[in-house]
Structures are given as C-alpha cells and as structure tokens.
Amino acid sequence: MTSSPYFTNICTLPLSSDLFCLALHPTQPLLTVGLATGHVQTYRLPSVTAEEDGSSPPPSPPQPILNANGTSSILSTRRRSSTASENGLGSIETVWKTRRHKGSCRTICYSNDGTLCYSAGTDGLVKVFESETGKVVAKSALPTLKNGEIDAPTVVCEVTPMHLVVATDSGAVYLFDVKQNQKQAEGQKYSLAAHPAKTERPHGDEHVNALVPLPPSESSTSGFPKQFVTVGGSMLAVTDLRKGVVATSEDQEMELINCLILSGLKKGGTSVGEKVLVGQSDGILSLWERGVWGDLDERIIVDREGASIDALCEIPREFLPGGGRLKMNEKVVACGLDDGRIRFVRVGRNGLMQDWDAKHDEIEGVTSLAFDVAGNRLISGGGQTVKIWTKAQIANIAGSINGLGKRERDDSDDNDEWEDAEDDDDDGEEQEKEMAQYGDSDEEDSEEERDRTKRKKRKRNKGKDKSGGKALSLSGIF
C-alpha cells in the first residue's frame, strides 16, 4: 500500500538505476535526479494551473514519458476524472539526460535563482551546468587524499551566488568561488575556481552527511547566508564563510544523518523563532535552537523501532489535511525513513501525526524528499523510483464529516484565535484530545503535560473537571 487516508500517490516515475539524489528547481516544475550510474536527468513535471471557472476538461489517456530505459507510461494510482490542476497529473517530459560522471552522481543542487545546477560525483569532479539544457559551463576537481585516492563528495550547496560548498567522505568542507560575468561570450559567463579558496574540517575525519545554510539575519545587507550548519558523525557544527568553524556540539553518541532549518516558529526566552532539525540513525528527530549549538533542545520520537531518518522536508500547511487548525507558529515536517515510510511530525506542540504515514516502497528506503510549492506536491525518492504525492480528496472534506464541534465553527472566519491558548476556556480539553490522537515525543513528558493541563483546567473551571477523566480521540484531524 503506497497511500494513506490523507495523501495519494498520483505518479510513480521509474528510473534506470538507483537514485542517489534529487533536486527541485526553485521556481519552475523541473526535477533533476542523480543516479548510481553517473547519469543526471531533468524532468518537467505537469504544470498546475488554477481552474477559476470550476470547469473540468475531459479526461485524457496516460501520456508516455521517456526515461533511460526507453518509453514508459506514468504509473498512476489516481482516478483521471479529476482535473490536472487538482491532482497534478499530465505528461512528464524528459528535458535532457546525460551521463555526467564516470562514477555515481552523489549530490545535486540548484543555484539560488535556478539558472544553474551543480553536481558532484565519485569521479571527484564538480560540474556546473545550465538547468534548462544541461550544458556544462564550468567544472573543477576536488583535492585528492594524501594517498592519491579520490575524496568522494557527499553534499554540494550554493550558499550564496559567489560561494559553493562541497563536503566529502573524509570530512573536508571545501569552499569554492563562483564567478559570473555577463559581459563574457556565450558559454563563458560562469567560472568555478580550479582550487578551493578555503578548506574546513568541522567534524574532524568523520564524513559529512548533510548541510543547510542558515537564513541571513535581519541586519544583513547582502540578503544571503553567511553561515551554514553541517552534521557528520555524531556532531553538529556551524561554519562561517569568512571566520571558519564557529561552533561545534557535544558528541551525541548517535550518527546524525540529515538536517533542515525551520523559520517562523514561536519566539520567546532564548528562542529566536528558528530551529535546526536533525534526523538521527536511531529514529529520533532532534531540535536545536539557533544560536545554542552545544546540545539539542528537544526531541521527537519518529520511530520507536529505530528506523533511520534519511530525509527531511518542510510541508506547507496548505498541503495538509486540517492544516488550518495548526497554530500560526507551528510547522509540519515529513521524515523519510530507511524502511520506506514517510512519517509526519508537528513542530511547536511537538508530536508525531498518527495515522498519516505514507509508504514510498516496501523494500527500499526514502533517500530524498522535496516539496514542489508551485504544484503543491510532495516528491519522494528511493531505490529506482520517484513518487509524486498530493493531498487525498477525502482529506479536503474531513473537517465537515468528523464533527469538530464549537471550535470548528468559531474559527471559520479567522484562524488566528487559535493562537492564544490561554484565553480559551476549553484549551485543556483540546490539548487532551490532541495528545490522545498525536501522541508525544516522550512518554514521561506527555504524562507531566497531561497532569499540568488538568490542573490548569480545574483552576479555570473552579475545580470542576468536565472531561470525566477520559481522553478523546479525533480521527486524524486537528
């Protein structure tokens, strides 16, 4: 089973070999994948155009797509009576494909404006190419190890339009200068330095698993990041483009696999409203306050059996069933596990979203997750398939069929009233319902929270406990 009650797999894109990485264009429906054979391919996903008049065009037969194996059909699990704007169906075109590296293509990223794409492979080469055509416009070789062997890349990331960062298996983090000269002739507009301008080793000899730039501060004049977070081995580190490594965490005694930055969270105390989320190899999602890098701040148990969290992706609330019932400063993140599942967690009132699970594959793990904002689609990758997910139709009407009661009716005009929990007399009952449904990141913390909620509610209601001591359960809705 590849879909849940809330998310539907509308398309499965077969690949010619195992997927190592994927990246989405920041503004266009372009999906680029890097494969174990060294091939790099770019696909154009169906455009999603709003149907203002509500009319539905006649259903069309499945469109053929081209992949490295020849012609293949989209494997759709969705009824085609819905319009393309509703379900994201349509033809998937292969824009271009090539064997870019003589080994595996380990990592891919787009430039900030989407004009360029970068790839790095086990042949030790970093290549810069045009997103639309795949034409290589610059390349550089990574420094070799002392024994002369290739230092295989793990992450490539354009932190600013002038700085490209490449991390490797040996723990090296290389900073390359990228130059753009629009006055040069066609094909000579971009150049990548032949040698890295700077080399850092924030994790010693441990390999670097993931990298994420930190958003620029409000006082920034350039508008581009100056620092980035890396996770490797069992530590987190922060590196400044000019100053080098500025912070390292304590040893977490567990491998840190992936990382993601969340902004727009609730501010208060030492919190600046931003957290770095780190997926661990033991099924734990750790939360780190920006600026407090010594140790994690909170944690959420994503899988109690210890499945590794290999991919992370923020999900916009518009994509979520009952997303309007999130508080303004809350976020939802998709976690791709090495057992093929996609699980969803809520950050704010931390917890796992019970029964939301989707299944990418029964055998292969999820190695990549991305969200197509323009098309309102979740992209998952792993094994030899890429899958596209949309919100299930039934989720759109779930709020009206599950009887959410007075609070559902009251917030029809303004969801902001959900912000101030302390001003709501029945907040205690609501929190009990949510904890009964979603669970908590830690059983002991959950028990303390329930006790605290009951005490607060009894005080507000002059000692009268209207809940009857029973936790209510909602079926998958906020």
Secondary structure as GFF3:
##gff-version 3
##sequence-region A 1 478
A	DSSP	beta_strand	7	14	.	.	.	ID=ss1
A	DSSP	beta_strand	19	24	.	.	.	ID=ss2
A	DSSP	beta_strand	30	35	.	.	.	ID=ss3
A	DSSP	beta_strand	39	44	.	.	.	ID=ss4
A	DSSP	beta_strand	64	67	.	.	.	ID=ss5
A	DSSP	beta_strand	70	73	.	.	.	ID=ss6
A	DSSP	alpha_helix	84	87	.	.	.	ID=ss7
A	DSSP	beta_strand	93	99	.	.	.	ID=ss8
A	DSSP	beta_strand	105	110	.	.	.	ID=ss9
A	DSSP	beta_strand	116	121	.	.	.	ID=ss10
A	DSSP	beta_strand	125	130	.	.	.	ID=ss11
A	DSSP	beta_strand	136	141	.	.	.	ID=ss12
A	DSSP	beta_strand	153	160	.	.	.	ID=ss13
A	DSSP	beta_strand	163	168	.	.	.	ID=ss14
A	DSSP	beta_strand	173	180	.	.	.	ID=ss15
A	DSSP	beta_strand	190	192	.	.	.	ID=ss16
A	DSSP	beta_strand	198	200	.	.	.	ID=ss17
A	DSSP	beta_strand	208	213	.	.	.	ID=ss18
A	DSSP	beta_strand	227	232	.	.	.	ID=ss19
A	DSSP	beta_strand	235	240	.	.	.	ID=ss20
A	DSSP	beta_strand	244	248	.	.	.	ID=ss21
A	DSSP	beta_strand	256	262	.	.	.	ID=ss22
A	DSSP	beta_strand	275	280	.	.	.	ID=ss23
A	DSSP	beta_strand	284	289	.	.	.	ID=ss24
A	DSSP	beta_strand	298	301	.	.	.	ID=ss25
A	DSSP	beta_strand	309	315	.	.	.	ID=ss26
A	DSSP	three_ten_helix	317	319	.	.	.	ID=ss27
A	DSSP	three_ten_helix	323	325	.	.	.	ID=ss28
A	DSSP	beta_strand	331	337	.	.	.	ID=ss29
A	DSSP	beta_strand	341	347	.	.	.	ID=ss30
A	DSSP	beta_strand	351	352	.	.	.	ID=ss31
A	DSSP	beta_strand	358	359	.	.	.	ID=ss32
A	DSSP	beta_strand	368	372	.	.	.	ID=ss33
A	DSSP	beta_strand	377	382	.	.	.	ID=ss34
A	DSSP	beta_strand	385	391	.	.	.	ID=ss35
A	DSSP	alpha_helix	393	396	.	.	.	ID=ss36
A	DSSP	alpha_helix	398	401	.	.	.	ID=ss37
A	DSSP	alpha_helix	406	410	.	.	.	ID=ss38
A	DSSP	three_ten_helix	415	418	.	.	.	ID=ss39
A	DSSP	three_ten_helix	421	423	.	.	.	ID=ss40
A	DSSP	alpha_helix	427	438	.	.	.	ID=ss41
A	DSSP	alpha_helix	443	460	.	.	.	ID=ss42
###
